[in-house]
Amino acid sequence: MPIALPDPTLYLPRSGEPSLRWGIVGPGWIAGEFATSLRSHTAQRLVAVGSRSLDNARAFAARFGAEQAVGSVEALVTHPEVDVVYVATPHSGHAEVALAAIAAGKHVLIEKPITVTAAEAREVFAAARAAGVLVMEAMWSRYLPQASVIRALVDGGDLGDVRAVAADHSQQIIRPADHRMYAPELGGGALLDLGVYPAQFITMVLGAPTAIEARGTVTATGVDASAAVVSTHTGGAVSTLYTSLLERTPTTATISGTSAFLQVEGSFYNPTSFTVTGAAHGSPTLRWTDPTMLRGFAALSYEATALARFVGEGRTESPVHTHDETVAVMELLETARAQVLTAGVPAPPQDLSAATPAHGEAPASSGTDR
């Protein structure tokens, strides 16, 4: 049990990182949040946005302040004034766009999940290493102030021997059958879109699983509607993950060690607070609160500043979310998805009249740009 909590690592702008020129592929809602954060809270420059629809690209550029709009992925990734490509297409397009950007010599930030399969992730990372460019998943949670403090507590042994980690992320996402969340061909389903957050939290603390057991439900369209995943890790530690499109859960995370347990408040993948309590009854509780003023999607800026810092340091991968760990997360999700889709029971039918936007999401649509 620590007597004090460590200071966070902060990826603040104008701390020596280069000001890179960014291009965005896939002008949907998350790209809009990223663009707003990039322009408001970093020293980076939004140069261009690209889409298969030039009209969509132009509308996005006008709304979010991109300097130029282009009507194809090729035109964006080969743009001579772009240093970094941010990929925000549906999951199924991540690998193709990333490989094109890498071939053009660009650094790449790829929205989560980095790809649909672990094999695709390995291919992207191998291409990046060969080209000498930095590629990382846009797992913004890893670059939030709380993440560095939690890692320091775990790595420093302040919680003792960590025996269990639990994390959940569910949102009630009622959508038409052709929406990307329900489309197998677009990488739909709860695990890839929502479960990736608890999965990366688990691997951050315990490393890759050694065994995975998953059960859940399957939509009529053939994607995982919900999944409960129990994994074992080196040394016998156990993790539990729950994710669902059918209902909302607290979206919290807990790390249980032999000396203390740590509870991250919901939503654990956003800027938030956590507590550390000693294992003995009556032990004191320490509370950590984010000292910065950034909340919600404004904190997407941290991952952009981190990427620029890593580029300036000559890195080709993120030191806090490495290529190997990103692949391990994909392997966890891929294994769990396969088990759910093979043995899962049918999900209950949905009442589309009850559809509401998920956290941070624009109103539902069946479009392919995120």
N, C-alpha and C positions, 0 to 999 in steps of 0.2 A: 504494500500500500504506500503510494507516494505521499510525501509531506507537502509537496507543492507540484503544480503542473508546469510542464515546459512551455517555453514560448513557441509560437507557431512560425513556420516558414511562410513568408508572404511573397507572392508573385506580383509585386507592385510595379506599375509602369515607371519608365524613366529611371531604372535602377541599373543602367549599363547595357541593357539588351538593345539589339539593333531594331530600327523601325523598318519592318518588312512591308512589302506590297502584297496585298491579299486579293485573291479571286474566289468567288463562291460559285459552286455548281449545285443547282437544285434550290430555286428561290421559293421555298415554302415557309411555314410558320417558324420552325426552329432556326432556319437561316436568318429570318428577320430578327429574332431575339439575339442571335449571335452578332449580326451586323450592328444592331443598336448598342450592344455591350462593347464591341470592338471600337466603335467610333466614340463612345462616351467615356470609356474607362481604360483605354490603352494608348500607347504611343504608336500603334500600328496604323496602316493606311489601307482603306478599302478601295481598290482600284477598279475591279470589274466583277460583273455577275454574268453567268452563262446559263442558258436553258435551251431546250429544244424549241421552245416558243420564244421568239425574239420579243414579242409583245409582253410576255410575262417577265422577261429579263428587264425590259425597259421600265415596266411598272415598278418592279422591285427596286431598281436603281434610283428611280425618282423618289420613292418612299423612304429608302434607307440610306441614301447618300452615296451610292457607288458612283464612281466617276464615269464608268463606261458599261454598256450592255452588249452582249454578243449572243448570237443565235445558235450556238452549238457547243458541245463539250470540247471538241477539238480546238475551236477558236479560243476558248477560255484557257485550257491547259497549255496551249502553245503561245499564249499572249506574251510578248516580249517584256511587258512591264509588270508581270506577275511573278512574285517569288514563292508564294505559298498558295496552295489550293485547299480550300475547305470544302469537303464533300458532304452534302446534305440531301442526297437523293434517297429514295427508298432503299432499304437494306440490300436488296437484290442487285442494285447498281453500284454499290460501294467499290467492289474489287475492280471492276472494269474501269471506272473513272480514276481510281487511285493508280492503277497500272499505267494508264495513259499519261497521267500527270508525272509519274516517276520517269517514264520514258522521255518526257520533255524536260527533265532535269529540275522539277519543282519539288519543294518540300510539301508534305501533305498532312492535313489534319482531317481525320475521317470520323464522322459522327458514329456514335455507338448504335448497334454493335458494329465492330470494325468491318465485318463481312458476315455472310450467312453461315459459313462453315470454317472449321479450323484449317482445312487445306487451303482455302482461299486466303486466309490470314497469313499462313506460311509463305504462300506465293508472293503476296504483297511485300512482306518483310524481306524476303530474299532479293526481290527486285530492288528494294530501297538500299539494302546493303551494297549490292553490286553497283548501283548508281551513285552511292555516296551521299544520299539525301536523307533528311530526317522524316520519318513517318511515325505518327502516333495516333492512337484512338482519342477521340474527343470525350474522354471520360472525365468530365469537369469535376466530379466529386473528388478525384485524387489531388486536385490543385487547390481545393478549399482550405482555409486555415486549419479547420478542425482535423483534417486528414493527417497533416504532419504531426500534430500533437498526439493523436491516437497511435500513429506508427512509433513515435518516440517512446510512449508508455509501454507498448507491447515489446519493442526491441530492447528496451532497457530493463525488462523484467519486473516492472513495477506492479504488474497484475499477477505475478507469479507464473506458474506453468499454465498456459491457456488450454483449457480442456473442451470448451464449447463456444461456438459462435452461432447466433441466430439472426436472421434478417428477413424482412418481408417488403414487398412492394406490389400493391394491387390497386387498380383503379377500375371503377365501373365504366367500361368503355363499350357502350351499346351502339353499334354501327351497322349500316347495311352490309350485305354479304360481299359487295365489291370494294369496300373500304380496304386500304392497304393493311390494316391490322388483322383483317380476316382473310387475306389473300395469300395462299401458300406460295404463289409465284413471286410475290414481293417480300417474302421473308416475314410474313405475319405471325401473330401468336404472342402470348404473354411472355414467354421466356426470353425471346430475343429483344423485345421492346422494353419490358419492365424488369424481368428477372436478371438482366445483365447487371443492374445496380447492386442487388444483394450478392450476386455471384462475385463481382469484383471486390466487394467488401470482405467476403469470406476468404478469397485467395490472398488479399492484402495481409490478412492476419495469420492464416494457417497454411498458405501455399496451396499447391494443386492437390486435389483429392486423390486418394489411392483407390477408392471404391465409391460408386454412385448408385443410389436407388431412387427412382422417381415414379410417382403416380399422379394422375390428374384426369382432366376432362378434355374433350375434343369437340370443336364446333362442327356444325354441319358442312362447313367449307373445308374442313380438314386441317385446321391449325389448333395448337394447344390453347385452350381457354383458361385452364388453371393447372398449376403444378406444385406439388410438395416434393422437395428433394432433400434427402438425407445422405450426407457423404461422410466418409471417414478420411482422416488425414494422417500424415506421418506422426508416429508416437501415440496413435489411438484417439486423437482429438476428433470431435464430431461437429459437423455443421448442419444447420437446417435452414432451408430456403423455401419461402412460399411466395407465389406470384399468381395473379389472376386478372382477367378482363371482366369478371362477372360481379365483383364486389370490391368495395374499398376496405383496406386494412390500415392499421396505424402507421405503417411504413417507418418502423423503428429498427434498431440494430443493437445487439447485446453481445459483449465479450465477457466470458466467465473464466476467471483464472483462480488459482489456488490461494492467492493473496487478496484479490479484489475483483469486483466486476464493474464493467463500464457499460453505461446505457446511453445510446445516442437517441436524442429526441427526433420525432418525425417532423418533416420528412428528412431522413438521415442523409440522403444524397444531396440535399440543399444546404446552404449555410444555416447552421443550427447550433445547439448547445448539447453538452453531454455531462454526465456525472460519473464519478468514480467512488465506489463504496467498498470499504474493507470487508473481507470475508467473514470475520467474526461478528457475532450479534452485538449490536451497540456501537459498531465502528462508525467513525465520522464519514461524512460524504463531502467530497470536493466537487465543485461545479465549475465547468469551463463555459464561457460565453464568447462568441465571436467578437473580437475587438474592432473589426472593420465596420464600415457603414454599408457595405454591399449586401444586398439581399436578393433572393430570387434569381432570375436569369441575368441580372447585372453581373453576377459572379462568373458567368461564362468568360468574362475577360481574363480571369486568372489563367485558364488554359492557353489562351492566345499569347499572353505575356510569357508564360512558361516556355511555349514553343520557341518564341523569339530568343529567349535567354539560352535555350539549349542549342539553337542554331549558332548563336554567337560564341558558344563554347566549343563548337565543332562536333557536337554529338550527332548520332544518327538514330538514336532512340531515347525515349524518356527514361530517366533514372528512377522515377517513382512509379512508372507503369510500363515495365519493360516489354519487349517483343515476346519473350518467353512467357511472361505472365499473361499477356493479352491472349496468346494462343491457348494457355491453360484455361482461361475463362471460357473461350469458345468451345474447347473440348468438353468442359462441364455442361454447358448449355446444349451442345449437340447431342451428348449422351442422354441427357435428361429428356430432351425433345423426342428422341427416337423411342425411348421407353414409354413416354406418355402417348405418343401417336400409335404405338403398337398395342398397348394394354389399357389405354384410357377409356373411360365410359363417356357416352354422349353428354355434352353440356345441355342444360335446359334451354328451351327456346327463348328468344329475346323479345321484349316489347319495344319496338323502335320509337314509339311515341314518348318513351322515357329517356331518350338520348340527350345527354348533356356533354359539354366539352370536358375532357380530362384535364388534370392539372397542367396549366400552361399551354394547352392546346387551343388552336383556333377552332371554330365550329366545324363539325364533321363534314367531310367531302370525300369523294372517291378518287380525287386526283392523284397523280403519281409524284408530284413534287411535294416534298415535305417542307 
